Structure formats: structure tokens, C-alpha cells
């Protein structure tokens, strides 16, 4: 993907399409309140989407979910966060992290060099348990892209290791 493709227009996630395409990955855990997942009334307004998709148990990562947040302006995605994380047991903010893709800019002049990347603002928090580390993100820019990535690991049972 070229840098010009990274500037492409991002449309809001099509939830009915996502549910149809990835329904074989989804699972309902009694420990996850329906109001907090796709099985309840997920939060979507003209300005924001926030939803947790509980996933089938993984043999290594166990009970995980894909948490999606999108912020909108004029009908387009201006900010996204797609985080694959352990959802049961609850483990605080940092420890459940497996992988995440976001487009919050980290390009201020005082940003440490280790956080500056070629695909800014798109980045990948790629190290499980360590959200501080980030690298270029050339190809996961939508919820569908994130589901495609996670689907490989859920179907294969393979451990995610960057």
C-alpha cells in the first residue's frame, strides 16, 4: 500500500455486513454483560461507534474480543481504534492487549523518535501486553481489515507473535 492509499476515505463500519461475514467467530460469554457487547445495544451515533465483539475461545489467548471504536465527522471515519484483547478475566488496561490498530496522530515535534513511523497517523500496537510499542500499519485501516487479521488466529489456533 502506498502512502497515498493511506490517505483514502474511510467509511463507517457496516455492522450487518461484518456480522454476516464473521458470525462464525463470535461467541456469547455469560461473564460479558449483553449491554457491553454486540449482543446488546451497541453504541452508535452520528458521531461514534463503540462495540465489543466477543470471539470464540482461542487455545492460547483464551477468551478474547475485538473492541471497535470509530469517531465520525461528516459521515466519514476520522479516528479509529480496533483492539484485539483478552476480555475474560478482566486484567486492567495494559495486560489484556494482544494487538491493536489506530490512527491517533503522534506527530508533534516533541514526539520521541521511537514513536515516529512512516504510516503516521496509522499505526499498529503489535506486541501483546505492551501497548507502548508501535510500528507501521500499511493495511489494517477498517473494522473488516481487523477482523480479517484476527480471524486467521481464531481459525488456526495459532498464537499471535509479532
N, C-alpha and C positions, 0 to 999 in steps of 0.2 A: 504494500500500500504506500502511495506517495504522500508527501506532506500536504499536497493539495486535496487529496482524498480525506485526510484527517479533518479538514475544514468543512466536510459535507454537512448538509442539513440533516439534523437528527429529529425524527418524528416520534411522538409518544408511543410507548409500547402498546401493541394490540393484544390486550389481555385474553379475549376469547380465542384468538389465534394461538397464543402461547399455550394456553390450557389444552387446546386440541392437539398441538404438536408434541407437547411434553407431558401429557397426562400419565404416561407410564412411569414417570419419575416421581410423581407426587405421592405423598403419604400423609395420613392424618394421625398425629400422636395425641393421646389424651392429655399429656402434660402441656401441650401448646393450646392456650385458650383460643377458641374459634375466632374471637374478635381480633386476635393478633395475627391471623394467617389468611391465606387466600380463601379458606373455607368459611370465613366470616364476612363481615362487611369491610373489605379492604378500603383504605383511604385514597380516594382520588377526587381531586377538584380540578378546576380550570388551571390551577397553578401548581399542583403537586400530586404525585403518586407515591404511596408508601405501602409496601406489601411484603409479606414473608411467604415464600413457597416452601413448606416442609417437604423434604425429599426422602425417598426410601433409604433405609439404613445402609451405610457403606461399611464394608468389613474392617476397614482401618480407621476411618474418620468418624464412624458411628452415626449418630443421629444429627444430620445436617440440614441446612436450609439455604435458600438463595434469597437474600433480602435485597429488594429493589427500591430505590428512591429516585424519582425523576422530578426536576423542577422545570416548569414551563413558562414561556413568555411568547405571546402572540401565536399560540398553538404549536410551538416548537420546543424541543428539549434544549435547555440552556445549561443544565447541570445534571449529571447522573452519578449514581453510586450503586454498584452491583457487588454484593459481598456474599461469597460462599463461606458459611461459618457453621460451627458446631452449635446446635440450638438446645440440646439436652445432653448433659446437665448445663445449666447456666453457669458461665465461668468468668463473668466480668466483661470488660470491653476488649482487651487485647488478646487474651488466651484463646478464645474460640475462633479466631481468624484463620482461614485456610488460604483464601485468595480473594482479591478484590480489584475492580476496575473502576476508575473515577476520572472526572475531568475538572476537578477543582484546580485552578491555576496555582502554581508555586514558582512564579517567575519574577518576584520582586527583586530589586537589586541586592537586598541583604540575604537572599536565599542561599544557604550553604551549597557549595559546588556539588556535593554528593546527591543533592535532590534535583539538580538541573538535568533535564533529559531532552532528547531530540523531538519527542512527540508531544511536548507541552502544549495544552494542558492535560492531554490524555496520558494516564499512567496506570501501571499495574503494581499493586502491592502483592508481590509474588512469593513471599516467604511465610509459610504457616507460623502463626504465633508471633509474628513480628511485622506489624503494620508500618513501622518506620521505613523499612526498606522499600524502594520503589524502582521501577525500570520502565523502559519504553513500552508503550501499548500501541501497536500498529493495527490490531484487528478486532478487539473486543470493544465495540462502541455502543452496542444496544443490548437490551434485555435478551433478545433472541440469540445474539452472539454469546452472551454469558451462559445461557442455558446450554448452548451447543458445546461449550468448553466443559462445563460441569457434567453433562450427560455422558461424555466419554468415560469419566472416572466412576460414575454411579453404575453404568452398564458393565464396565470391565472389572470393577472391584479393585482396580489398580490404585496404589497410594499416590497422591499428588506430591511430587517432589520437584521443585524448580531446578 
